[in-house]
Structure formats: structure tokens, C-alpha cells
Amino acid sequence: MKLKFKHVLPTLTTCFLSLALTACGSKGNETPEPQTEPTTPFDYQALIENAVLGELPGVVLYIDSPQLHFYSAAGIADLEENAPMQIDARIPNGSAGKKLTALLAGMLAQEQRLDLDKPITAYLAPDITDHIPNASIMTTRQMLQHTAGLFDYLNDSNGAFYDAVIEDPDSIKMDEFALQFALDKPAHFTPSQGWRYSNTGYILSGLILDKVLGAHHSGAMRSMIIEPLGLTSMSYGGVEQNLGSITSGYFKNEDGMLNTRPFYQNIGVDRCPCSRQCERHGRFTQNNS
């Protein structure tokens, strides 16, 4: 049936065009008036309200373009409290934040403060690189492009990272905490000889950015990207907790809907949880906590 349909469609299209041309020719050489059909604006509110009729508890949709400005929410933000979703809900964006990390690295490379093609041993101390296979030939560019072959602390550790977080849900888990699940682990391949998604590469890239900047990279991310782009609703988790708490998120498993907020609100990967000046991150945490 599929093949038959592919043959019929061009025929129907041709017939339609032939009829249209015949109709035009019946009036001589006159050019027909263009016919414009009235367009009904797309109902984005209905779209998001339909989205939350299924397993998705709540959603926020923001559209800003020359043709349209739309900002609305639908559904529930917290199932336990039955709280409605608000348009200013702070929702963790997960690995979408990798784009900002890579962008910041590119900007520092443009300023010639970071060489993306130098081995990571040029930036990171031996107490880290000695436990990373191929560190002497691995570059920041490869880590950002997921071509470094790194063991992934999140997906390759058989749930060890998640188990450790669940065992101690209240303390902030920083980059060093996550990195311990990738140290002394075998590489998937030699750098540049393949592609495999690895969160570990972004943990290490964040540490390199810290080294180049002399402070935690979230400060430069705010001053160089977030504020210039007018991203007023965006903040760097952990460091900028004062800007607002995150909204509940849910994961469906065999036991029902699991609220992931307790898990995410204390994940400080690539972040400093300090509420005052700390030795490692300098004055940034004092100014922005």
C-alpha cells in the first residue's frame, strides 16, 4: 500500500495542476486575482493544555518572535500540593546547559585565554589527569564534542552515582563528587577515534574553565552570556540558589510518579554551594550567593 500511494500522489498533484491551468485558460490571458484564505491563529494555549492531559504534569511555554509573543503555563507544578504551574517556574534544564559551557569555552578561546586543542594536562593537575586514560592526548575540544572516549560517570557507572545521591540527599554534590565515579575507569576509545556521549567531559571542561578564569566559571557565564542575552529567568544552579527554588519534576517508574526535585536541587555539578567567600572560588561566591 505504501508503494502504491507514492505512485498515486504525483498523479493526483499533476491532475490538480492541469485543472487549474485549464480553468485559467478559459478566460483568455487574464491574470486571476490572488485568493487569500483567512488564517486562524494557532492556539498555543490549547496545545499546552492538551499536553498535560497525559503523563506530563505541567508545562511552561515561552515564545518571543517578531510575529508572536506568547507566555503561559498549564497543569500542575507539584502533585503532592496540587499547586498549579506558574509562568515563572524555575525548571532544571539538565544537559541543555552544556550549550552554555561550550559557548563560554569558545568565547574564552576567541579571547586566546583557552586553547581548545591543548592536552588537558596543560590545565588540570596530575591528581586528576593521572586517573584519566589518554589525558596526555585528550583536548577540551574533544571533550566538548564527545569524541574524547571518556567513561561517563552518569550512564556507565551502573547507577552508582544515583545510589550515592539517594543515600545522602541533603548535601550538595559538586563536580569532584561526580568525577570520582569516572576516575581510573577504562576509556571507550582513543580520543578523536569515535563519538560517545559523556557527561564526564563536561565535568572536566568546567574544571578547566575554572582554572583559566581563576574563579568558578558560573560568574563568567552570567557576565558574558546570561546577562548580555537578557536571559532574566535563567540562573546557575547551586551558586545562584538565592534567585529561586526549582519546581518539582517527575519521573514515571513502576511505583508511579517519582518527584525528582529533592535529587536535582542538591546536585551541584560544576557549581559552588558556598554561601560566603571560599578559598577555591574566590570572591565570586561572596558577590553572587
MOTAJO-V839797 format. One record per pair of residues at least 4 apart in sequence whose C-alpha atoms are under 6 Angstrom apart, sorted by the first residue. I is the first residue (numbers start at 0). GAP is how many residues later the second one is. Records with the same first field share a line. If there is no record, write none. Layout:
BEGIN
I->GAP ; GAP
END
This chain:
BEGIN
45->4
48->25
51->4 ; 5 ; 6 ; 23
56->18 ; 19
57->16 ; 17 ; 18 ; 19 ; 27
58->14 ; 15
59->12 ; 13 ; 27
60->10 ; 11
61->8 ; 9
62->6 ; 7
63->4 ; 5
71->15
72->13 ; 14
73->11
74->9 ; 10
75->7 ; 8 ; 9
76->6 ; 7 ; 8
77->4 ; 5 ; 170
89->156 ; 157
90->155 ; 156
107->5 ; 6
108->4 ; 5 ; 6
115->24 ; 25
116->22
117->21
118->17 ; 18 ; 19 ; 20
119->19
120->15
122->85
125->4
128->6
130->52 ; 53
131->51
133->4
137->53
141->4 ; 5 ; 6
142->5 ; 58
145->49 ; 50 ; 51
146->44 ; 45 ; 47 ; 48
147->43
148->38 ; 39 ; 40 ; 42
149->37
150->31 ; 36
151->4 ; 46 ; 47 ; 48
152->4 ; 28 ; 29 ; 47
164->4
171->94 ; 95 ; 96
172->4 ; 94 ; 95
173->94 ; 95
174->94 ; 95
201->4
205->64
208->8
209->4 ; 5 ; 6 ; 7
214->66
215->65
219->4
220->4
221->4 ; 5
222->4
224->4
225->5
235->4
237->30 ; 33 ; 35
238->32 ; 33 ; 34
239->49
247->13
248->10 ; 11 ; 12
249->7 ; 8 ; 9 ; 10
250->6 ; 7
251->4 ; 5
260->4
274->14
275->9 ; 10
276->6 ; 8 ; 9
277->4
284->4
END
